[in-house]
Amino acid sequence: MTSTVFIKPIEGEMTDCIRECFEKFGGVESICKGNVFIKWNGTGPIPEIMTNREVILSTVEVVKEAINPENIYVMENSAVGFCTRLSFEIDNLAKRIEELGAKPLYLDEQEPIDVDFNGIALDKPIPMPKILYENLVEHKGENTYINLPKLKSHIQCGVTICIKNQHGLFYDAEKIYNHHLINEKIVDALNVFKPDFNIVDATTVIDFGPSLIDKTFEKPMGLLLSGTDLVAVDTIGSRLIGIDDAVHIEMAAKKGFGTNNFEEINVIPSKNLIDQYKIELKHDVDEIPIPKHPSRTYFRGTEKACKTGCLAFESARAQPEQKIRPYALVYGKGHNTKELDKHPGPFIVNGPCAVSELKDYFDGRQETQKTKVYYIDEHVNLQKAYKYAMEAGRIKLSDLSEEMPIPIERFLQLIMECRNNGGIFLPFV
């Protein structure tokens, strides 16, 4: 089975570039019908890690050529701890969507319905936005799902492109659920929700993603990728950033969601563009060239620290001048308690391996030395990790807000608006 992927160098107006992405697959009229749901990547309110706003707005403009804008929904559910309104605030995205006649859709504020994914990681009924289930499952043939991911490396998944973007359909609690099985989880999502068309924002790409650890990790590429086969698009996207070990792409191919056989993928206008534009990105936390904050001490177990679990916490970086009370993060299996004895705490003990191995030890220290210890029983619980790190390091929200392009007053106002509208998210403050 041959799949086609279009690589479009960005030249001229973005709207014309987006239109060409549709035209290579029959045109917007042949792809879009009914209610059109456009899923972008709004991980958090940091402009560089989000889908380029001009890509989003230009997609709405092109879809409007075939669909009444009142039937166009631009949707996202941001990363754990961030209400989605924060990401829609960047560059006045929500307002600009509304000015085009379309609707911003904050998935974390939508009424849920339990959905059975029959999956490996999604092994129980999972709450999902009812509006998505009704339109993209019950009436799938009548409506359209367009996927607009950002091309980034990913410290847990290798890459985050079309398949990984499906994780943004879930509420926070479900993002946390079985996160150590993230590869299986995002492939499970395709059992129920599979995009009809994919346009990848490769205007810039992110090294050591998905967050922007350092400004230098954003690198220009100047491309769009498009196709109906999200596995094939991810395969080409991975090649463009020099990553060949993203296991979820192979998993998705084996389950029949598309092809990852490079020889069977028809790249237009030419596969030569891959070598022409290729940028070597990395995703190994041990290769991050930015030092860890001197006030954070990491105790990694000698026997086990899973890439898709606790090991990701080593990607945390902060400017050395940021005031952080010294604390330690303990994770993995196989620890020398004599080394732990040297640190006064507080401690964040993360994951079932570390908790089961060291709970008696730390309980004893809490009793005799009054050492503060925070336990996280799950493999990855970002909400607790953020919360405990702020408490242990005595980090204030105002300190974090200095790195975000949203004033603290507006930041808090948007969180309140989300809560008032029934927002289902797990704030870390």
Secondary structure, 3 states (H helix, E strand, C coil): CCEEEEEEECCCCHHHHHHHHHHCCCCHHHHCCCCEEEEECCCCCCHHHCCCHHHHHHHHHHHCCCCCHHHEEEEECCCCCCCHHHHHHHHHHHHHHHHCCCEEEEHHHCCEEEECCCCCCCCCCEEEEHHHHHHHHHCHHHCEEEEECEEEEECCCEEECCCHHHHHHCCHHHHHCCHHHHHHHHHHHCCCCCCCEEEEEEEEEECCCCCCCCHHHEEEEEEEEEECCHHHHHHHHHHHCCCCCCHHHHHHHHCCCCCCCHHHEEEECCCHHHHHHCCCCCCCHHHCCCCCCCCEEEEECCCECCCCCHHHHHHCCCCCCCCCCCEEEEECECCCHHHHHCCCCCEEEECHHHHHHHHHHHHHHHHHHCCCEEEECCCCCHHHHHHHHHHHCCCCHHHHHCCCCCCHHHHHHHHHHHHHCCCCCCCCC
